[in-house]
Amino acid sequence: MSRRHLPYRRPLLATFAAFSVLAGTAAAAPAAPAAPRITPMAATPLATLDDTYYQDALGKTGTQLKSALHSIISVQTKISYSQVWDALKNTDQDPANSSNVILLYTGRSEPKSDNGGAVGQWNREHVWAKSHGDFGTSTGPGTDIHHLRPEDVTVNSIRGNKDFDNGGTAVSGAAGNYTDSDSFEPRDAVKGDVARMILYMAVRYEGDDAFADLEPNDRVDNGSAPNIGRLSVLKQWSQEDPPDSFEERRNDVIFDRYQHNRNPFIDHPEWVEAIW
């Protein structure tokens, strides 16, 4: 899968149909109407996005950039926890099978209908663990689909509320993932995804909307504090695993159909280093 950064896509509103009918003598058979032609989703250049959505953040760094992005992405539509089920079926749809979703840590393609709480099913993983800030499943950080992902029930339980770091023993049934008593390491293909979701949450939730001020730090075993680590490792993961087409499409779907805000670190990965 290409790791090249692609600009976001916005669906076009018009669908065009073309029909042709042959005119001729009685011996000439009429042509069958052509199939409707659907105009493909058009790509909007990143420059256009910068001129509109991100215009107040350009040219800034550090705390000024973080503050500007917070103001931008805090303008969003909030959904309920029950609505998250249907949203994830769209945001995480398997590109090769529209009836399935891709699970975050395992990478397994699982039927959308196989969601629930039983072993072998998928449920809703809070990448920023609910207990790190005590927000539960309340509308807000608890239902923000920028950090909610489909995951195997058992693997979700193994991750629990652990911080993110390198190392540990292999997770059974989830090749490429490792865990120990206080941390979890996801597979290489989604390390950057995890980092950018965590950093989105740190910018979006600054303690000014009745929820805790969520911040990354450089430790593990944060428990119930509104912090998640390890920041130095998350920055490394973001660099080593830049946004791919699946992550970028996900950002677009959330923006277009659900919350109408974006994860800025998918559009501008360089802003990770500019802030932290």
C-alpha positions in Angstrom: 0.0 0.0 0.0 1.4 3.4 -0.9 2.6 5.6 1.9 2.5 8.7 -0.3 0.6 11.6 1.3 -2.6 12.2 -0.7 -4.9 15.3 -0.5 -8.3 14.8 0.9 -11.2 13.9 -1.3 -14.7 15.4 -1.4 -17.5 13.7 -3.3 -19.0 15.5 -6.3 -22.7 16.1 -6.2 -23.6 15.4 -9.8 -24.1 12.1 -11.5 -24.1 12.1 -15.3 -25.9 9.6 -17.6 -25.3 9.3 -21.3 -27.5 7.5 -23.7 -27.1 7.0 -27.4 -29.6 5.9 -30.0 -28.7 4.9 -33.4 -30.8 6.4 -36.2 -30.9 4.6 -39.5 -32.9 2.4 -41.8 -35.2 -0.4 -40.7 -32.3 -2.8 -41.2 -30.3 -1.1 -38.5 -30.9 -2.3 -35.0 -31.2 0.4 -32.3 -28.2 0.7 -29.9 -28.7 -0.3 -26.3 -28.5 2.7 -23.9 -25.1 3.1 -22.3 -24.7 2.4 -18.6 -24.9 5.5 -16.4 -21.4 7.0 -15.9 -20.6 8.0 -12.3 -18.2 10.8 -12.0 -15.4 9.6 -9.7 -14.6 11.3 -6.4 -12.6 14.4 -7.1 -9.4 15.1 -5.3 -9.1 18.5 -3.7 -5.5 19.8 -3.5 -4.0 20.2 -0.1 -3.4 23.8 -1.0 -7.2 24.3 -1.2 -7.6 22.7 2.2 -4.9 25.0 3.6 -6.6 28.0 2.1 -9.9 27.1 3.9 -9.9 24.7 6.8 -6.3 25.2 8.0 -5.8 28.8 7.1 -5.6 30.0 10.7 -2.9 27.5 11.6 -0.4 28.1 8.7 2.9 29.5 9.7 2.6 28.7 13.4 4.6 26.3 15.5 4.6 25.1 19.1 1.9 26.2 21.5 0.5 28.7 18.9 0.0 25.9 16.3 -1.6 23.6 18.9 -4.0 26.4 20.0 -4.9 27.2 16.4 -5.6 23.6 15.6 -7.6 23.1 18.7 -9.9 26.0 17.7 -10.3 24.5 14.2 -11.0 20.9 15.0 -13.2 21.6 18.0 -15.9 22.7 15.6 -17.5 19.3 15.1 -20.7 17.3 15.1 -20.9 14.9 18.0 -22.4 11.4 17.7 -23.7 9.0 20.3 -21.9 5.8 21.4 -24.6 3.7 19.7 -24.1 5.6 16.5 -20.4 4.7 16.6 -21.2 1.2 15.5 -22.6 2.3 12.1 -19.9 5.0 11.7 -17.1 2.5 12.0 -18.7 0.3 9.4 -18.1 3.1 7.0 -14.8 4.6 8.2 -13.0 1.3 8.5 -14.5 -0.5 5.5 -12.3 -3.1 3.9 -11.3 -1.7 0.5 -11.4 -5.2 -1.0 -14.7 -6.2 0.5 -17.5 -3.7 1.2 -19.2 -6.1 3.6 -16.3 -6.1 6.0 -14.2 -3.9 8.2 -10.5 -4.0 8.9 -9.6 -4.5 12.5 -7.0 -2.2 13.8 -4.5 -4.4 15.6 -5.0 -7.7 14.0 -5.5 -6.4 10.5 -8.2 -9.0 10.0 -11.1 -8.4 7.6 -14.2 -9.1 9.6 -17.9 -9.0 8.5 -19.5 -5.7 9.5 -22.5 -7.6 11.0 -20.2 -9.6 13.3 -20.0 -6.8 15.9 -20.7 -7.3 19.6 -19.1 -8.6 22.8 -18.5 -12.3 22.1 -15.1 -13.9 21.5 -14.3 -13.7 17.8 -16.5 -10.7 17.2 -15.3 -7.1 16.9 -16.1 -4.2 19.2 -15.1 -0.5 19.7 -11.5 0.1 20.7 -10.8 3.5 22.4 -7.2 4.1 21.2 -7.0 6.8 23.9 -8.1 4.5 26.7 -11.3 5.7 28.4 -9.8 5.6 31.9 -7.0 8.0 30.9 -9.1 11.0 31.6 -12.1 9.2 33.0 -14.4 10.1 30.0 -16.0 6.7 29.6 -18.4 6.6 26.7 -19.9 10.0 27.2 -20.6 12.0 24.0 -17.4 13.8 23.3 -14.0 12.0 23.7 -15.8 8.8 24.5 -17.5 8.8 21.1 -15.0 10.7 19.0 -14.5 8.3 16.0 -11.1 9.8 15.2 -9.7 7.5 17.8 -12.4 4.8 17.9 -11.6 1.7 15.8 -13.0 -1.8 15.2 -11.0 -4.5 17.0 -11.2 -8.1 17.9 -12.9 -8.4 21.3 -10.1 -10.5 22.8 -7.3 -8.3 21.5 -9.1 -5.2 22.7 -9.2 -6.7 26.2 -5.5 -7.6 26.1 -4.7 -4.0 25.2 -7.0 -2.7 27.9 -5.9 0.7 29.1 -2.2 0.2 28.6 0.1 3.0 27.3 1.9 2.6 24.0 5.6 1.6 23.9 7.9 -0.8 22.2 8.5 -4.3 23.5 6.9 -7.1 25.3 5.8 -10.6 24.3 3.8 -11.5 21.2 0.0 -11.1 21.4 -1.7 -14.4 20.6 -3.9 -14.1 17.5 -2.6 -10.7 16.6 0.7 -11.1 14.7 3.1 -8.2 15.0 1.6 -6.9 18.3 3.5 -7.1 21.6 2.5 -6.3 25.2 3.8 -6.4 28.7 2.4 -5.4 32.1 2.1 -1.6 31.3 2.4 -1.1 27.5 1.2 -2.2 24.1 3.0 -2.2 20.8 0.8 -2.4 17.7 1.8 -3.9 14.4 4.1 -1.9 12.2 1.4 -1.0 9.6 -0.7 1.0 12.1 2.0 2.4 14.4 1.7 5.8 12.8 -2.1 5.6 12.8 -2.1 5.1 16.6 0.3 7.9 17.1 -1.7 10.4 15.1 -4.9 9.4 16.8 -3.4 10.0 20.2 -2.0 13.4 19.2 -5.3 14.4 17.7 -6.9 13.7 21.0 -4.3 15.8 22.8 -5.1 18.8 20.6 -8.9 18.4 20.5 -9.4 18.0 24.2 -7.8 20.8 26.2 -9.9 20.8 29.3 -12.2 23.6 28.1 -15.3 21.6 27.4 -16.1 19.8 30.7 -13.6 17.0 29.9 -10.1 16.5 31.1 -7.1 18.1 29.4 -5.7 15.1 27.6 -1.9 15.2 27.1 0.8 12.7 26.0 3.8 12.3 28.2 7.0 10.2 28.0 6.1 7.5 30.5 4.0 4.4 30.8 1.7 3.1 33.5 -0.2 6.4 33.6 -3.3 4.6 35.1 -6.3 7.0 35.3 -4.3 10.2 34.8 -5.4 12.1 31.6 -2.1 11.2 30.0 -0.8 8.6 27.6 2.7 7.7 26.7 5.2 7.2 25.5 5.5 10.4 23.5 9.0 9.9 22.2 7.9 6.5 20.8 4.7 7.9 19.3 6.7 10.6 17.5 9.0 7.9 16.1 6.0 5.8 15.0 4.5 8.7 13.2 7.7 9.3 11.2 8.3 5.6 10.4 4.7 4.9 9.4 3.3 8.0 7.5 -0.3 8.3 6.5 -1.5 5.8 3.9 -4.6 5.7 1.6 -6.7 3.8 4.2 -6.0 6.4 6.9 -6.5 9.3 4.6 -9.9 7.9 3.3 -10.9 7.4 6.9 -10.2 11.1 7.7 -12.2 12.2 4.7 -15.2 10.0 5.6 -15.3 11.4 9.2 -15.1 14.9 7.8 -17.6 14.5 5.1 -20.3 12.3 6.7 -20.0 12.4 10.5 -18.1 14.8 12.7 -17.1 17.4 10.0 -13.7 17.9 11.6 -10.3 16.4 10.6 -7.2 14.9 12.2 -4.6 17.5 11.2 -1.7 15.1 11.6 -3.0 13.0 8.8 -3.1 16.0 6.5 0.1 17.6 7.8 2.3 14.9 9.5 5.1 17.4 9.9 2.9 19.2 12.5 3.8 16.5 15.0 7.3 17.7 15.2 6.3 21.3 15.0 4.3 21.0 18.2 6.2 18.3 20.2 
